[in-house]
Amino acid sequence: LLPRPFIPAIFMEDERTLLEKLARGDRASFDALYMRYAAKTEEFLCRMLKDRAEAEDITHDLFLKIWQNRSSMAGVTAFGSYLFRMARNAVYDRFDSRTVRTNFARQTNLLPEYELPDVDNRDLLLLIQLAVEKMPGQRQRIFRMSRIDGLTNREIAETLHIAQRTVEKHISISIRWFRRSPQFKGYWPDSE
C-alpha cells in the first residue's frame, strides 16, 4: 500500500470559504486557489495565444491582481468563471490593436452560418484573428481580403496581380486548416 500524500487542510476547503479568507488577507487561501486554478488558466491562455511563456506571464499577472484586490474576493460567487473571464479579457487587452477591436463587427462573416454552442462569439473571433495573424503573409492578406473585406476571388486576384486560381488555393488551404484545427473543431461546417 502506497503512503497517502500529505495534503494541507487548506487545500481541501471549499471555494467559498477560501474566498472569504482571502478577502481577509489569508495567504494560505490564496495559495490554495492558485494551486487549483493556475495550471488550468495557463492552459486556457496558451490555447488562445499559442505562446506558453506569455500564457504563464499573464497567469501570474492575473493572480497578482487577485492578491492586490483580495478584499473584494468575498463577493465573487464563482471564482473559476471570474478568473477565466479575467483571462479572456487579458487576451482581449493584449490584442487591443487596430485589427482586433476595430474589425470585430466586420469579421462576423468569418463565422459559420449556424449557432455556436457554449462559446462566446468574441472568443471565437479572437481565436480566428490569432490564427490568421500566424498565417504566411500572402495567405493572410488573401484570407483577410476575402473574409474580412468581402472581396471576390477575381477582385483579390486583380488587386494583387496574381492568378485567380492562386487566390482560390490560398483560401482553400486556410479553410481546410480551420476545419482540421482542434481549437475550431465543430465550429466550421464539415469539420470532423
C-alpha positions in Angstrom: 0.0 0.0 0.0 1.4 3.4 -1.0 1.6 6.1 1.5 -1.0 8.9 1.0 0.5 12.2 0.1 0.1 14.9 2.7 -2.4 17.5 1.6 -2.7 20.5 3.8 -6.3 21.0 5.1 -6.5 24.5 3.4 -6.4 22.8 0.0 -9.5 20.8 0.9 -11.6 23.7 1.9 -14.5 24.8 -0.3 -14.1 27.7 -2.7 -16.5 30.0 -0.8 -14.5 29.6 2.4 -11.2 30.2 0.6 -12.6 33.4 -1.0 -13.8 34.7 2.4 -10.5 34.0 4.0 -8.6 35.5 1.0 -10.7 38.7 1.4 -9.4 38.9 5.0 -5.8 38.6 3.7 -5.2 34.9 4.3 -2.1 33.9 2.2 -2.7 30.2 2.5 -6.2 30.6 0.9 -4.6 32.5 -2.0 -2.1 29.7 -2.4 -4.9 27.1 -2.4 -6.8 29.0 -5.1 -3.6 29.4 -7.1 -2.9 25.6 -6.9 -6.4 24.8 -8.0 -6.6 27.3 -10.9 -3.2 28.4 -12.2 -2.5 25.4 -14.4 -6.0 25.5 -15.9 -5.7 29.2 -16.5 -2.3 28.9 -18.1 -3.6 26.1 -20.4 -6.6 28.2 -21.4 -4.4 31.2 -22.2 -1.8 29.0 -24.1 -4.6 27.6 -26.2 -5.7 31.2 -27.1 -2.2 32.7 -27.5 -0.2 29.7 -28.8 2.6 31.0 -26.6 3.4 29.2 -23.4 5.7 31.9 -21.9 3.1 34.6 -22.5 0.4 32.5 -21.1 2.5 31.9 -18.0 3.2 35.7 -17.6 -0.5 36.6 -17.9 -1.5 33.9 -15.4 1.0 35.3 -12.9 -0.3 38.8 -13.6 -3.9 37.7 -13.1 -3.1 36.1 -9.7 -1.1 39.2 -8.7 -4.3 41.3 -9.5 -6.4 38.9 -7.4 -4.0 39.3 -4.5 -3.9 43.0 -4.8 -7.7 43.1 -4.9 -8.2 40.4 -2.3 -10.6 42.5 -0.2 -13.2 42.3 -2.9 -13.0 38.5 -3.4 -15.6 37.7 -0.8 -18.2 39.0 -3.3 -17.1 36.5 -6.0 -19.6 33.7 -6.3 -17.9 31.5 -8.9 -14.1 32.0 -8.8 -13.4 29.8 -11.8 -15.7 31.8 -14.1 -14.4 35.0 -12.6 -10.8 34.0 -13.3 -11.4 32.8 -16.8 -13.3 36.0 -17.6 -10.3 37.9 -16.4 -8.0 35.7 -18.6 -10.1 36.2 -21.7 -10.2 40.0 -21.1 -6.4 40.0 -20.6 -6.1 38.4 -24.1 -8.5 41.0 -25.5 -6.4 43.7 -23.9 -3.3 42.3 -25.3 -4.8 42.3 -28.8 -6.5 45.7 -28.3 -5.0 46.8 -31.6 -6.0 48.1 -34.9 -7.0 44.6 -36.2 -9.0 43.0 -33.3 -11.4 45.6 -31.8 -11.9 47.7 -34.9 -12.7 44.8 -37.1 -14.9 42.7 -34.8 -18.1 44.0 -36.4 -16.8 43.4 -39.9 -15.5 39.9 -39.1 -18.8 38.3 -38.4 -18.8 36.9 -41.9 -15.9 34.6 -40.6 -18.4 32.7 -38.5 -20.3 29.7 -39.8 -24.0 30.3 -40.5 -25.3 28.2 -37.6 -25.4 28.9 -33.8 -22.3 28.1 -31.9 -22.8 26.0 -28.8 -21.3 27.3 -25.5 -18.9 29.7 -27.0 -18.8 33.5 -26.9 -18.6 34.7 -30.5 -16.0 37.3 -29.4 -13.8 34.4 -28.1 -14.1 32.6 -31.4 -13.4 35.7 -33.4 -10.3 36.3 -31.3 -9.1 32.8 -31.9 -9.7 33.3 -35.6 -7.8 36.6 -35.5 -4.9 35.0 -33.7 -4.8 32.1 -36.2 -4.9 34.5 -39.2 -2.0 36.5 -37.8 0.1 33.3 -37.8 -0.6 32.6 -41.5 2.1 33.3 -44.1 1.9 36.8 -45.4 0.3 36.2 -48.8 -2.2 33.7 -47.4 -3.1 36.1 -44.6 -3.6 39.0 -47.0 -5.8 36.9 -49.3 -7.8 35.5 -46.4 -8.4 39.0 -44.9 -9.4 40.4 -48.3 -11.9 37.6 -48.8 -13.4 37.1 -45.4 -13.0 40.5 -43.8 -13.1 42.9 -46.7 -15.6 40.8 -48.6 -13.8 40.9 -52.0 -14.4 38.2 -54.6 -11.6 35.9 -55.7 -11.4 37.8 -59.0 -11.1 41.2 -57.2 -8.4 39.8 -55.0 -6.5 38.4 -58.0 -6.7 41.7 -59.8 -5.7 43.7 -56.8 -2.7 41.5 -56.0 -1.8 40.8 -59.7 -1.9 37.1 -59.2 -3.9 34.3 -60.8 -7.5 33.7 -59.5 -6.6 30.0 -59.0 -3.8 31.1 -56.6 -6.3 33.1 -54.6 -8.7 30.1 -54.5 -5.8 27.8 -53.4 -4.8 30.1 -50.5 -8.4 30.4 -49.3 -8.9 26.6 -49.6 -5.8 25.9 -47.6 -6.9 28.4 -44.9 -10.4 27.0 -44.6 -9.0 23.4 -44.6 -6.6 24.4 -41.7 -9.5 25.9 -39.7 -11.6 22.8 -40.2 -8.8 20.4 -39.2 -7.6 22.5 -36.3 -8.6 21.1 -32.9 -9.3 24.5 -31.4 -12.0 25.1 -34.1 -13.4 21.6 -34.1 -17.2 21.7 -34.5 -17.2 25.4 -35.3 -16.8 25.1 -39.1 -19.1 23.3 -41.4 -17.7 19.8 -42.4 -15.2 19.8 -39.6 -14.6 16.4 -38.1 
